[in-house]
Amino acid sequence: MHYSAFDYFYRDASNYKAFSSVWLTGTLTNAERSELVACLDGGEFFVAEQIGVRPLYAALFQHGGGPTEDDHAWHMFGGFRDDVELTNGPEIWGTGSALMAAFRAAKGSWQPGLSPNFNC
């Protein structure tokens, strides 16, 4: 079985960052990768809640005491990794085609209001 990873992160306005990956079964073609990037707002931003991936805000909240005026709704695309060896049984998010479907559905209609940080 081949696995791949969709890497992403959250960066607040003070440039503090939290990183994560979504583990996928299978791999995405180069055309699918280009299409996914084209779905991102400005070629790099997405709303985690809209795609169904884990939001990363809480990792920064524990250091800053909760949401601040630096927080916002947008996560950032970090890259892809192929043929990832899974150790210690990480949870598989789903298939590459399911991730593509989520991004296709959101393209051009990102909804930052789905994030609890929309009004921060």
N, CA and C atoms as an extended XYZ file, in Angstrom:
360
Properties=species:S:1:pos:R:3:atomname:S:1:resname:S:1:resid:I:1 pbc="F F F"
N         0.852       -1.186        0.000 N   MET     1
C         0.000        0.000        0.000 CA  MET     1
C         0.891        1.240        0.000 C   MET     1
N         0.565        2.159       -0.879 N   HIS     2
C         1.287        3.425       -0.938 CA  HIS     2
C         0.532        4.469       -0.124 C   HIS     2
N         1.284        5.303        0.558 N   TYR     3
C         0.720        6.395        1.339 CA  TYR     3
C         1.380        7.693        0.933 C   TYR     3
N         0.651        8.759        1.097 N   SER     4
C         1.218       10.086        0.862 CA  SER     4
C         0.733       11.010        1.969 C   SER     4
N         1.351       12.159        2.033 N   ALA     5
C         0.998       13.132        3.071 CA  ALA     5
C         0.741       14.490        2.435 C   ALA     5
N        -0.285       15.146        2.934 N   PHE     6
C        -0.591       16.532        2.607 CA  PHE     6
C        -0.163       17.327        3.835 C   PHE     6
N         0.888       18.107        3.701 N   ASP     7
C         1.424       18.887        4.821 CA  ASP     7
C         0.809       20.279        4.810 C   ASP     7
N         0.458       20.768        6.002 N   TYR     8
C        -0.135       22.091        6.106 CA  TYR     8
C         0.245       22.716        7.440 C   TYR     8
N        -0.014       24.007        7.565 N   PHE     9
C         0.311       24.687        8.813 CA  PHE     9
C        -0.604       25.885        9.023 C   PHE     9
N        -0.565       26.365       10.241 N   TYR    10
C        -1.291       27.578       10.616 CA  TYR    10
C        -0.244       28.570       11.084 C   TYR    10
N        -0.327       29.784       10.587 N   ARG    11
C         0.598       30.852       10.998 CA  ARG    11
C        -0.239       32.058       11.359 C   ARG    11
N        -0.094       32.521       12.599 N   ASP    12
C        -0.866       33.706       12.997 CA  ASP    12
C        -0.141       34.969       12.530 C   ASP    12
N        -0.737       36.110       12.783 N   ALA    13
C        -0.188       37.378       12.299 CA  ALA    13
C         1.153       37.740       12.946 C   ALA    13
N         1.485       37.102       14.064 N   SER    14
C         2.796       37.322       14.689 CA  SER    14
C         3.834       36.313       14.203 C   SER    14
N         3.454       35.481       13.236 N   ASN    15
C         4.319       34.489       12.607 CA  ASN    15
C         4.609       33.279       13.490 C   ASN    15
N         3.789       33.038       14.529 N   TYR    16
C         3.885       31.789       15.270 CA  TYR    16
C         3.218       30.717       14.427 C   TYR    16
N         3.799       29.498       14.427 N   LYS    17
C         3.325       28.462       13.524 CA  LYS    17
C         3.058       27.154       14.254 C   LYS    17
N         2.101       26.412       13.697 N   ALA    18
C         1.817       25.035       14.108 CA  ALA    18
C         1.712       24.212       12.833 C   ALA    18
N         2.291       23.008       12.837 N   PHE    19
C         2.375       22.179       11.634 CA  PHE    19
C         1.644       20.852       11.830 C   PHE    19
N         1.155       20.297       10.725 N   SER    20
C         0.534       18.979       10.757 CA  SER    20
C         0.546       18.375        9.359 C   SER    20
N         0.133       17.112        9.299 N   SER    21
C         0.016       16.397        8.034 CA  SER    21
C        -1.269       15.596        8.035 C   SER    21
N        -1.812       15.416        6.852 N   VAL    22
C        -2.951       14.546        6.640 CA  VAL    22
C        -2.418       13.340        5.884 C   VAL    22
N        -2.638       12.150        6.430 N   TRP    23
C        -2.138       10.925        5.818 CA  TRP    23
C        -3.191       10.364        4.885 C   TRP    23
N        -2.773       10.050        3.664 N   LEU    24
C        -3.677        9.586        2.621 CA  LEU    24
C        -3.253        8.225        2.098 C   LEU    24
N        -4.234        7.419        1.728 N   THR    25
C        -3.913        6.198        1.007 CA  THR    25
C        -3.762        6.554       -0.460 C   THR    25
N        -2.752        5.989       -1.078 N   GLY    26
C        -2.486        6.287       -2.475 CA  GLY    26
C        -1.710        7.576       -2.634 C   GLY    26
N        -1.529        7.976       -3.866 N   THR    27
C        -0.805        9.206       -4.166 CA  THR    27
C        -1.614       10.048       -5.142 C   THR    27
N        -1.269       11.300       -5.219 N   LEU    28
C        -1.892       12.208       -6.190 CA  LEU    28
C        -0.973       12.349       -7.390 C   LEU    28
N        -1.561       12.442       -8.564 N   THR    29
C        -0.768       12.670       -9.765 CA  THR    29
C        -0.255       14.113       -9.760 C   THR    29
N         0.683       14.400      -10.612 N   ASN    30
C         1.168       15.778      -10.728 CA  ASN    30
C         0.049       16.714      -11.161 C   ASN    30
N        -0.826       16.254      -12.049 N   ALA    31
C        -1.958       17.076      -12.487 CA  ALA    31
C        -2.903       17.357      -11.321 C   ALA    31
N        -3.161       16.358      -10.482 N   GLU    32
C        -4.027       16.568       -9.315 CA  GLU    32
C        -3.389       17.538       -8.325 C   GLU    32
N        -2.108       17.427       -8.131 N   ARG    33
C        -1.403       18.345       -7.226 CA  ARG    33
C        -1.512       19.783       -7.727 C   ARG    33
N        -1.320       19.965       -9.009 N   SER    34
C        -1.451       21.311       -9.582 CA  SER    34
C        -2.878       21.816       -9.435 C   SER    34
N        -3.834       20.939       -9.656 N   GLU    35
C        -5.235       21.327       -9.508 CA  GLU    35
C        -5.554       21.697       -8.068 C   GLU    35
N        -5.038       20.926       -7.108 N   LEU    36
C        -5.294       21.237       -5.701 CA  LEU    36
C        -4.739       22.612       -5.356 C   LEU    36
N        -3.528       22.909       -5.785 N   VAL    37
C        -2.929       24.218       -5.515 CA  VAL    37
C        -3.773       25.320       -6.149 C   VAL    37
N        -4.322       25.060       -7.324 N   ALA    38
C        -5.173       26.051       -7.995 CA  ALA    38
C        -6.479       26.284       -7.230 C   ALA    38
N        -6.890       25.323       -6.417 N   CYS    39
C        -8.104       25.470       -5.608 CA  CYS    39
C        -7.884       26.359       -4.388 C   CYS    39
N        -6.645       26.500       -3.950 N   LEU    40
C        -6.332       27.281       -2.756 CA  LEU    40
C        -6.584       28.759       -3.004 C   LEU    40
N        -6.967       29.474       -1.975 N   ASP    41
C        -7.141       30.914       -2.086 CA  ASP    41
C        -5.753       31.541       -2.220 C   ASP    41
N        -5.533       32.270       -3.289 N   GLY    42
C        -4.232       32.881       -3.515 CA  GLY    42
C        -3.125       31.870       -3.733 C   GLY    42
N        -3.458       30.643       -4.049 N   GLY    43
C        -2.472       29.605       -4.288 CA  GLY    43
C        -1.833       29.030       -3.047 C   GLY    43
N        -2.334       29.425       -1.836 N   GLU    44
C        -1.714       28.897       -0.620 CA  GLU    44
C        -2.632       28.751        0.586 C   GLU    44
N        -3.789       29.391        0.620 N   PHE    45
C        -4.625       29.405        1.823 CA  PHE    45
C        -5.881       28.556        1.685 C   PHE    45
N        -6.320       27.988        2.816 N   PHE    46
C        -7.570       27.237        2.858 CA  PHE    46
C        -8.147       27.280        4.268 C   PHE    46
N        -9.425       26.959        4.382 N   VAL    47
C       -10.112       26.902        5.669 CA  VAL    47
C       -10.190       25.435        6.080 C   VAL    47
N        -9.488       25.066        7.141 N   ALA    48
C        -9.399       23.668        7.565 CA  ALA    48
C       -10.770       23.055        7.818 C   ALA    48
N       -11.642       23.802        8.459 N   GLU    49
C       -12.976       23.285        8.786 CA  GLU    49
C       -13.776       22.951        7.523 C   GLU    49
N       -13.551       23.669        6.476 N   GLN    50
C       -14.289       23.457        5.230 CA  GLN    50
C       -13.806       22.196        4.506 C   GLN    50
N       -12.548       21.871        4.652 N   ILE    51
C       -11.958       20.707        3.996 CA  ILE    51
C       -12.130       19.447        4.842 C   ILE    51
N       -12.293       19.616        6.129 N   GLY    52
C       -12.428       18.458        7.009 CA  GLY    52
C       -11.119       17.973        7.596 C   GLY    52
N       -10.106       18.850        7.611 N   VAL    53
C        -8.854       18.502        8.280 CA  VAL    53
C        -8.802       19.212        9.631 C   VAL    53
N        -7.977       18.689       10.510 N   ARG    54
C        -7.884       19.216       11.872 CA  ARG    54
C        -7.327       20.642       11.872 C   ARG    54
N        -8.090       21.601       12.432 N   PRO    55
C        -7.551       22.960       12.583 CA  PRO    55
C        -6.397       22.946       13.586 C   PRO    55
N        -5.447       23.839       13.392 N   LEU    56
C        -4.234       23.838       14.212 CA  LEU    56
C        -4.144       25.005       15.187 C   LEU    56
N        -5.198       25.768       15.335 N   TYR    57
C        -5.156       26.951       16.208 CA  TYR    57
C        -4.782       26.608       17.639 C   TYR    57
N        -5.367       25.525       18.156 N   ALA    58
C        -5.210       25.179       19.572 CA  ALA    58
C        -3.750       25.023       19.969 C   ALA    58
N        -2.905       24.584       19.055 N   ALA    59
C        -1.485       24.436       19.368 CA  ALA    59
C        -0.863       25.774       19.747 C   ALA    59
N        -1.343       26.860       19.142 N   LEU    60
C        -0.823       28.186       19.492 CA  LEU    60
C        -1.552       28.764       20.704 C   LEU    60
N        -2.813       28.405       20.875 N   PHE    61
C        -3.601       28.938       21.990 CA  PHE    61
C        -2.994       28.542       23.325 C   PHE    61
N        -2.443       27.342       23.409 N   GLN    62
C        -1.875       26.897       24.676 CA  GLN    62
C        -0.675       27.741       25.095 C   GLN    62
N        -0.004       28.366       24.140 N   HIS    63
C         1.144       29.222       24.454 CA  HIS    63
C         0.744       30.677       24.650 C   HIS    63
N        -0.337       31.093       24.002 N   GLY    64
C        -0.738       32.495       24.063 CA  GLY    64
C        -1.963       32.763       24.907 C   GLY    64
N        -2.492       31.716       25.558 N   GLY    65
C        -3.637       31.911       26.431 CA  GLY    65
C        -4.967       32.012       25.704 C   GLY    65
N        -5.034       31.516       24.484 N   GLY    66
C        -6.293       31.549       23.745 CA  GLY    66
C        -6.201       32.431       22.526 C   GLY    66
N        -7.298       32.584       21.808 N   PRO    67
C        -7.273       33.416       20.601 CA  PRO    67
C        -6.888       34.855       20.928 C   PRO    67
N        -6.161       35.448       20.011 N   THR    68
C        -5.766       36.846       20.150 CA  THR    68
C        -6.137       37.577       18.859 C   THR    68
N        -5.841       38.843       18.806 N   GLU    69
C        -6.111       39.615       17.600 CA  GLU    69
C        -5.232       39.164       16.433 C   GLU    69
N        -4.226       38.329       16.702 N   ASP    70
C        -3.351       37.819       15.651 CA  ASP    70
C        -3.926       36.597       14.936 C   ASP    70
N        -5.001       36.027       15.471 N   ASP    71
C        -5.556       34.813       14.895 CA  ASP    71
C        -6.554       35.118       13.789 C   ASP    71
N        -6.670       34.179       12.874 N   HIS    72
C        -7.536       34.328       11.699 CA  HIS    72
C        -8.016       32.944       11.286 C   HIS    72
N        -8.734       32.860       10.197 N   ALA    73
C        -9.375       31.615        9.770 CA  ALA    73
C        -8.532       30.748        8.835 C   ALA    73
N        -7.435       31.247        8.317 N   TRP    74
C        -6.753       30.592        7.207 CA  TRP    74
C        -5.584       29.709        7.612 C   TRP    74
N        -5.544       28.507        7.055 N   HIS    75
C        -4.391       27.617        7.149 CA  HIS    75
C        -3.638       27.712        5.822 C   HIS    75
N        -2.408       27.191        5.809 N   MET    76
C        -1.573       27.289        4.611 CA  MET    76
C        -1.111       25.904        4.153 C   MET    76
N        -1.065       25.747        2.856 N   PHE    77
C        -0.557       24.530        2.229 CA  PHE    77
C         0.950       24.464        2.418 C   PHE    77
N         1.455       23.299        2.810 N   GLY    78
C         2.886       23.141        3.021 CA  GLY    78
C         3.587       22.300        1.970 C   GLY    78
N         2.882       21.331        1.398 N   GLY    79
C         3.499       20.486        0.380 CA  GLY    79
C         2.946       19.074        0.411 C   GLY    79
N         3.510       18.237       -0.444 N   PHE    80
C         3.138       16.830       -0.528 CA  PHE    80
C         4.375       15.982       -0.279 C   PHE    80
N         4.153       14.811        0.279 N   ARG    81
C         5.220       13.811        0.410 CA  ARG    81
C         4.654       12.484       -0.074 C   ARG    81
N         5.448       11.733       -0.814 N   ASP    82
C         5.017       10.443       -1.350 CA  ASP    82
C         5.715        9.288       -0.673 C   ASP    82
N         5.083        8.133       -0.825 N   ASP    83
C         5.636        6.879       -0.312 CA  ASP    83
C         6.102        7.018        1.138 C   ASP    83
N         5.253        7.640        1.927 N   VAL    84
C         5.540        7.838        3.337 CA  VAL    84
C         5.406        6.494        4.050 C   VAL    84
N         6.391        6.166        4.871 N   GLU    85
C         6.281        4.969        5.692 CA  GLU    85
C         5.545        5.350        6.966 C   GLU    85
N         4.487        4.621        7.246 N   LEU    86
C         3.696        4.916        8.428 CA  LEU    86
C         4.212        4.092        9.591 C   LEU    86
N         4.592        4.784       10.647 N   THR    87
C         5.052        4.103       11.859 CA  THR    87
C         4.138        4.504       13.006 C   THR    87
N         4.022        3.660       13.962 N   ASN    88
C         3.199        3.889       15.154 CA  ASN    88
C         1.730        4.121       14.809 C   ASN    88
N         1.288        3.609       13.667 N   GLY    89
C        -0.123        3.628       13.312 CA  GLY    89
C        -0.806        4.969       13.279 C   GLY    89
N        -0.291        5.956       12.522 N   PRO    90
C        -1.010        7.227       12.451 CA  PRO    90
C        -2.367        7.019       11.790 C   PRO    90
N        -3.292        7.859       12.126 N   GLU    91
C        -4.624        7.756       11.567 CA  GLU    91
C        -4.621        8.198       10.110 C   GLU    91
N        -5.232        7.385        9.272 N   ILE    92
C        -5.360        7.719        7.856 CA  ILE    92
C        -6.578        8.612        7.700 C   ILE    92
N        -6.405        9.775        7.095 N   TRP    93
C        -7.519       10.706        6.880 CA  TRP    93
C        -8.474       10.164        5.848 C   TRP    93
N        -7.937        9.613        4.767 N   GLY    94
C        -8.745        9.093        3.669 CA  GLY    94
C        -7.899        8.925        2.428 C   GLY    94
N        -8.545        8.994        1.288 N   THR    95
C        -7.844        8.813        0.024 CA  THR    95
C        -7.461       10.164       -0.587 C   THR    95
N        -6.514       10.119       -1.491 N   GLY    96
C        -6.163       11.323       -2.229 CA  GLY    96
C        -7.351       11.858       -3.011 C   GLY    96
N        -8.179       10.976       -3.548 N   SER    97
C        -9.344       11.430       -4.319 CA  SER    97
C       -10.367       12.114       -3.416 C   SER    97
N       -10.499       11.684       -2.168 N   ALA    98
C       -11.417       12.352       -1.231 CA  ALA    98
C       -10.911       13.751       -0.887 C   ALA    98
N        -9.605       13.893       -0.715 N   LEU    99
C        -9.038       15.216       -0.441 CA  LEU    99
C        -9.244       16.128       -1.647 C   LEU    99
N        -9.026       15.586       -2.841 N   MET   100
C        -9.242       16.374       -4.058 CA  MET   100
C       -10.693       16.829       -4.148 C   MET   100
N       -11.622       15.945       -3.838 N   ALA   101
C       -13.051       16.290       -3.903 CA  ALA   101
C       -13.369       17.430       -2.942 C   ALA   101
N       -12.786       17.415       -1.754 N   ALA   102
C       -13.029       18.478       -0.769 CA  ALA   102
C       -12.506       19.819       -1.280 C   ALA   102
N       -11.327       19.822       -1.870 N   PHE   103
C       -10.763       21.067       -2.391 CA  PHE   103
C       -11.514       21.560       -3.623 C   PHE   103
N       -11.929       20.639       -4.470 N   ARG   104
C       -12.715       21.046       -5.644 CA  ARG   104
C       -14.020       21.703       -5.218 C   ARG   104
N       -14.663       21.149       -4.200 N   ALA   105
C       -15.940       21.695       -3.727 CA  ALA   105
C       -15.768       23.095       -3.136 C   ALA   105
N       -14.604       23.361       -2.550 N   ALA   106
C       -14.369       24.659       -1.897 CA  ALA   106
C       -13.816       25.723       -2.835 C   ALA   106
N       -13.271       25.308       -3.965 N   LYS   107
C       -12.609       26.246       -4.876 CA  LYS   107
C       -13.518       27.430       -5.215 C   LYS   107
N       -12.990       28.620       -5.001 N   GLY   108
C       -13.714       29.841       -5.339 CA  GLY   108
C       -14.816       30.213       -4.375 C   GLY   108
N       -15.037       29.393       -3.364 N   SER   109
C       -16.105       29.699       -2.396 CA  SER   109
C       -15.658       29.381       -0.972 C   SER   109
N       -14.455       29.806       -0.650 N   TRP   110
C       -13.937       29.572        0.702 CA  TRP   110
C       -14.809       30.299        1.717 C   TRP   110
N       -15.033       29.663        2.861 N   GLN   111
C       -15.934       30.180        3.891 CA  GLN   111
C       -15.200       30.364        5.220 C   GLN   111
N       -14.464       31.452        5.382 N   PRO   112
C       -13.731       31.668        6.638 CA  PRO   112
C       -14.642       31.735        7.856 C   PRO   112
N       -15.926       32.017        7.650 N   GLY   113
C       -16.885       32.058        8.757 CA  GLY   113
C       -17.067       30.724        9.449 C   GLY   113
N       -16.597       29.626        8.857 N   LEU   114
C       -16.670       28.320        9.495 CA  LEU   114
C       -15.658       28.197       10.640 C   LEU   114
N       -14.684       29.069       10.650 N   SER   115
C       -13.641       29.029       11.668 CA  SER   115
C       -14.074       29.824       12.903 C   SER   115
N       -13.743       29.332       14.096 N   PRO   116
C       -14.029       30.108       15.307 CA  PRO   116
C       -13.210       31.396       15.383 C   PRO   116
N       -12.178       31.511       14.546 N   ASN   117
C       -11.324       32.697       14.528 CA  ASN   117
C       -11.761       33.744       13.509 C   ASN   117
N       -12.899       33.542       12.892 N   PHE   118
C       -13.343       34.444       11.845 CA  PHE   118
C       -13.472       35.882       12.329 C   PHE   118
N       -13.915       36.081       13.541 N   ASN   119
C       -14.112       37.425       14.072 CA  ASN   119
C       -12.984       37.911       14.980 C   ASN   119
N       -11.912       37.130       15.076 N   CYS   120
C       -10.795       37.549       15.946 CA  CYS   120
C       -10.093       38.745       15.357 C   CYS   120
